[in-house]
Amino acid sequence: MLTKKKSLLLITTLLIAVNLFTVYQYSLEQFRVSRSVTSFIFLLVFSFYGGIKKRLLFYALLSFFVSDMFVIRYDELIYNNLTSVAATIGYLLIGFYLFPKFKLSSVKKRIVAIFVVLVSISAYMFYELIGLMAITLNNDLHRYVYYLYSLVLLGLLVLVGNYNFRYNSTQSTYCMLFVFALVVSNLFAAISYYLGMPLFYYPTRFFYVIGLGLLTAFAVLPFEKELLLEEEQ
């Protein structure tokens, strides 16, 4: 009998294959539908394995599913904005879940420096993308929604980095990886859609499915009790 971990790995692998195939084989609208089907499947798996007990994470995943439903009509301005708003709510809920673990503490300066560089690079990429997207961003509201979306993602990177520095556990690593996967997916999504580079739909979907799979694993897998690093004890 498959364990939870093996089942999640199998489901995630299959969904990656299906999503990459739909990007290759079908039209833009059709593989947008496959995205919403994917997040719905993860929502079912999440609930089946008891993840619903972690309500903030469940509502975050539900927000991503709602966002993916709006993606189907992404070319219309109102649904474009609603897509970003729903996803932003999902990321905020993840942030609220992680915030109790946040604390400014003494961690190795080398690790902090590396993470600061990564966050800075992400911030610069979002800033440059929004600048390049200026022509296609239809109005000020659209631009402000995307700025808020980007700021929330960057704030989430700070929270998950702090979490991983303080505990450095398997669970915190899963958390860091799913957040980074979703952030990378969003960067590629902006490049593919707003800069007219359809080839980037492949890494967009790959990292999105990986992110949802790791989010589900983070919520439902049995992890050992987390302990603070010695520097904080």
Secondary structure as UniProt FT lines:
FT   HELIX           4..25
FT   HELIX           28..48
FT   TURN            49..50
FT   HELIX           51..53
FT   HELIX           55..71
FT   TURN            72..75
FT   HELIX           77..98
FT   HELIX           99..101
FT   HELIX           109..132
FT   HELIX           133..135
FT   HELIX           140..167
FT   HELIX           170..194
FT   TURN            195..196
FT   HELIX           198..200
FT   HELIX           201..220
FT   HELIX           230..232
//
